[in-house]
Amino acid sequence: MDTHAQFTAAFLMASVACIGSAAGQSTAPVQERKPSFIMTISLKEKTVRPGSQVFVNVDLTNTSDREAQIYITRSGKTPYTFQVLDGTGKAAPLTRQGRAILNGQSVVKDEKGNLRMMVGTGGAVPVAPGGTLHDMVIVTEYDLSQPGEYTIRLQRTDPATKLIVTSNTVTLIVAN
């Protein structure tokens, strides 16, 4: 955010606070919104060979007091956003599919030149309060063909609260 936008936002917040106080309204703290679920990930295999598929187990636990509808995919683009960093903290290189997703494309050519649709199919699954939905995704957006240590973290939007939910971070070793 640029300096002008920061100043404008600060001015508006201060103005609202002054108007609220002047009108005799309390300045009680606003209740913090929380996502309706938490997300915990683990790796199917912590060490893989270069170029192997990397499977990430995802547990989505409903932390709300009502049933949650959590969307999972059966094929195509997932509702998860991946963050994959190499051992130096730099983003791992993207695959063709990763570059296509980043550019908002829905079709990509695979390594053999075949066109692949990246439209996801799936549906919402009801999860009771305190219940956990198990999901699994494959890291396809990042090129993990080089040996080394990588960290992986996922994010997705909670449709009930519109908040971003971030998982824990796991470490993957790519070894010859």
Contacts in CASP RR format, 6 or more apart in sequence:
PFRMAT RR
TARGET T0000
AUTHOR 0000-0000-0000
METHOD contacts of the structure
MODEL  1
MDTHAQFTAAFLMASVACIGSAAGQSTAPVQERKPSFIMTISLKEKTVRP
GSQVFVNVDLTNTSDREAQIYITRSGKTPYTFQVLDGTGKAAPLTRQGRA
ILNGQSVVKDEKGNLRMMVGTGGAVPVAPGGTLHDMVIVTEYDLSQPGEY
TIRLQRTDPATKLIVTSNTVTLIVAN
1 9 0 8 1.000
17 27 0 8 1.000
20 27 0 8 1.000
21 27 0 8 1.000
33 161 0 8 1.000
33 163 0 8 1.000
34 63 0 8 1.000
34 161 0 8 1.000
34 163 0 8 1.000
35 63 0 8 1.000
35 158 0 8 1.000
35 160 0 8 1.000
35 161 0 8 1.000
35 163 0 8 1.000
35 165 0 8 1.000
36 62 0 8 1.000
36 63 0 8 1.000
36 64 0 8 1.000
36 68 0 8 1.000
36 158 0 8 1.000
36 160 0 8 1.000
36 161 0 8 1.000
37 60 0 8 1.000
37 61 0 8 1.000
37 62 0 8 1.000
37 63 0 8 1.000
37 64 0 8 1.000
37 68 0 8 1.000
37 70 0 8 1.000
37 127 0 8 1.000
37 158 0 8 1.000
37 165 0 8 1.000
38 60 0 8 1.000
38 61 0 8 1.000
38 63 0 8 1.000
38 165 0 8 1.000
39 58 0 8 1.000
39 59 0 8 1.000
39 60 0 8 1.000
39 61 0 8 1.000
39 154 0 8 1.000
39 156 0 8 1.000
39 165 0 8 1.000
39 166 0 8 1.000
39 167 0 8 1.000
40 58 0 8 1.000
40 59 0 8 1.000
40 61 0 8 1.000
40 167 0 8 1.000
40 168 0 8 1.000
41 56 0 8 1.000
41 57 0 8 1.000
41 58 0 8 1.000
41 59 0 8 1.000
41 152 0 8 1.000
41 153 0 8 1.000
41 154 0 8 1.000
41 167 0 8 1.000
41 168 0 8 1.000
41 170 0 8 1.000
42 56 0 8 1.000
42 57 0 8 1.000
42 59 0 8 1.000
42 170 0 8 1.000
43 54 0 8 1.000
43 55 0 8 1.000
43 56 0 8 1.000
43 57 0 8 1.000
43 152 0 8 1.000
43 170 0 8 1.000
43 172 0 8 1.000
44 54 0 8 1.000
44 55 0 8 1.000
44 56 0 8 1.000
44 57 0 8 1.000
44 136 0 8 1.000
45 52 0 8 1.000
45 54 0 8 1.000
45 55 0 8 1.000
46 170 0 8 1.000
46 171 0 8 1.000
46 172 0 8 1.000
46 173 0 8 1.000
47 172 0 8 1.000
47 173 0 8 1.000
47 174 0 8 1.000
47 175 0 8 1.000
48 54 0 8 1.000
48 144 0 8 1.000
48 172 0 8 1.000
48 173 0 8 1.000
48 174 0 8 1.000
48 175 0 8 1.000
49 174 0 8 1.000
49 175 0 8 1.000
49 176 0 8 1.000
50 144 0 8 1.000
50 145 0 8 1.000
50 146 0 8 1.000
50 147 0 8 1.000
50 174 0 8 1.000
50 176 0 8 1.000
51 144 0 8 1.000
51 145 0 8 1.000
51 174 0 8 1.000
52 144 0 8 1.000
52 174 0 8 1.000
53 138 0 8 1.000
53 139 0 8 1.000
54 138 0 8 1.000
54 139 0 8 1.000
54 144 0 8 1.000
54 152 0 8 1.000
54 172 0 8 1.000
55 136 0 8 1.000
55 137 0 8 1.000
55 138 0 8 1.000
56 136 0 8 1.000
56 137 0 8 1.000
56 138 0 8 1.000
56 139 0 8 1.000
56 152 0 8 1.000
56 154 0 8 1.000
56 170 0 8 1.000
57 134 0 8 1.000
57 135 0 8 1.000
57 136 0 8 1.000
58 80 0 8 1.000
58 134 0 8 1.000
58 135 0 8 1.000
58 136 0 8 1.000
58 137 0 8 1.000
58 154 0 8 1.000
58 167 0 8 1.000
59 132 0 8 1.000
59 133 0 8 1.000
59 134 0 8 1.000
59 135 0 8 1.000
60 70 0 8 1.000
60 127 0 8 1.000
60 132 0 8 1.000
60 133 0 8 1.000
60 135 0 8 1.000
61 130 0 8 1.000
61 131 0 8 1.000
61 132 0 8 1.000
61 133 0 8 1.000
62 68 0 8 1.000
62 70 0 8 1.000
62 127 0 8 1.000
62 128 0 8 1.000
62 129 0 8 1.000
62 130 0 8 1.000
62 131 0 8 1.000
62 132 0 8 1.000
62 133 0 8 1.000
63 130 0 8 1.000
64 129 0 8 1.000
64 160 0 8 1.000
65 129 0 8 1.000
66 129 0 8 1.000
67 126 0 8 1.000
67 127 0 8 1.000
67 128 0 8 1.000
67 129 0 8 1.000
68 126 0 8 1.000
68 127 0 8 1.000
68 129 0 8 1.000
68 160 0 8 1.000
69 124 0 8 1.000
69 125 0 8 1.000
69 126 0 8 1.000
69 127 0 8 1.000
69 159 0 8 1.000
69 160 0 8 1.000
70 124 0 8 1.000
70 125 0 8 1.000
70 127 0 8 1.000
70 133 0 8 1.000
71 79 0 8 1.000
71 122 0 8 1.000
71 123 0 8 1.000
71 124 0 8 1.000
71 125 0 8 1.000
71 159 0 8 1.000
72 79 0 8 1.000
72 122 0 8 1.000
72 123 0 8 1.000
72 125 0 8 1.000
72 133 0 8 1.000
72 135 0 8 1.000
73 79 0 8 1.000
73 120 0 8 1.000
73 121 0 8 1.000
73 122 0 8 1.000
73 123 0 8 1.000
74 120 0 8 1.000
74 121 0 8 1.000
74 122 0 8 1.000
74 123 0 8 1.000
75 120 0 8 1.000
75 121 0 8 1.000
75 122 0 8 1.000
76 117 0 8 1.000
76 118 0 8 1.000
76 119 0 8 1.000
76 120 0 8 1.000
76 121 0 8 1.000
77 101 0 8 1.000
77 118 0 8 1.000
77 119 0 8 1.000
77 120 0 8 1.000
78 120 0 8 1.000
78 137 0 8 1.000
79 156 0 8 1.000
79 157 0 8 1.000
80 137 0 8 1.000
80 154 0 8 1.000
80 155 0 8 1.000
80 156 0 8 1.000
81 154 0 8 1.000
81 155 0 8 1.000
81 156 0 8 1.000
82 139 0 8 1.000
82 141 0 8 1.000
82 142 0 8 1.000
82 152 0 8 1.000
82 153 0 8 1.000
82 154 0 8 1.000
83 91 0 8 1.000
83 151 0 8 1.000
83 152 0 8 1.000
83 153 0 8 1.000
83 154 0 8 1.000
83 155 0 8 1.000
84 91 0 8 1.000
84 92 0 8 1.000
84 139 0 8 1.000
84 141 0 8 1.000
84 142 0 8 1.000
84 144 0 8 1.000
84 150 0 8 1.000
84 151 0 8 1.000
84 152 0 8 1.000
85 91 0 8 1.000
85 92 0 8 1.000
85 150 0 8 1.000
85 151 0 8 1.000
86 92 0 8 1.000
86 148 0 8 1.000
86 149 0 8 1.000
86 150 0 8 1.000
87 148 0 8 1.000
87 149 0 8 1.000
87 150 0 8 1.000
87 151 0 8 1.000
89 151 0 8 1.000
92 142 0 8 1.000
92 143 0 8 1.000
92 144 0 8 1.000
92 150 0 8 1.000
93 142 0 8 1.000
93 143 0 8 1.000
94 102 0 8 1.000
94 141 0 8 1.000
94 142 0 8 1.000
94 143 0 8 1.000
95 140 0 8 1.000
95 141 0 8 1.000
95 142 0 8 1.000
95 143 0 8 1.000
96 108 0 8 1.000
96 109 0 8 1.000
96 110 0 8 1.000
96 111 0 8 1.000
97 108 0 8 1.000
97 110 0 8 1.000
97 116 0 8 1.000
97 118 0 8 1.000
97 140 0 8 1.000
97 141 0 8 1.000
98 108 0 8 1.000
98 140 0 8 1.000
98 141 0 8 1.000
98 142 0 8 1.000
100 107 0 8 1.000
100 108 0 8 1.000
100 118 0 8 1.000
101 118 0 8 1.000
101 141 0 8 1.000
105 118 0 8 1.000
106 117 0 8 1.000
106 118 0 8 1.000
106 119 0 8 1.000
107 115 0 8 1.000
107 116 0 8 1.000
107 117 0 8 1.000
107 118 0 8 1.000
108 115 0 8 1.000
108 116 0 8 1.000
108 118 0 8 1.000
109 115 0 8 1.000
109 116 0 8 1.000
110 116 0 8 1.000
125 133 0 8 1.000
127 133 0 8 1.000
137 154 0 8 1.000
139 152 0 8 1.000
142 150 0 8 1.000
144 150 0 8 1.000
144 172 0 8 1.000
144 174 0 8 1.000
145 174 0 8 1.000
146 174 0 8 1.000
147 174 0 8 1.000
147 175 0 8 1.000
147 176 0 8 1.000
148 173 0 8 1.000
148 174 0 8 1.000
148 175 0 8 1.000
149 171 0 8 1.000
149 172 0 8 1.000
149 173 0 8 1.000
149 174 0 8 1.000
150 171 0 8 1.000
150 172 0 8 1.000
150 173 0 8 1.000
150 174 0 8 1.000
151 169 0 8 1.000
151 170 0 8 1.000
151 171 0 8 1.000
151 172 0 8 1.000
152 169 0 8 1.000
152 170 0 8 1.000
152 171 0 8 1.000
152 172 0 8 1.000
153 166 0 8 1.000
153 167 0 8 1.000
153 168 0 8 1.000
153 169 0 8 1.000
153 170 0 8 1.000
154 166 0 8 1.000
154 167 0 8 1.000
155 164 0 8 1.000
155 165 0 8 1.000
155 166 0 8 1.000
155 167 0 8 1.000
156 164 0 8 1.000
156 165 0 8 1.000
157 163 0 8 1.000
157 164 0 8 1.000
157 165 0 8 1.000
158 164 0 8 1.000
158 165 0 8 1.000
END
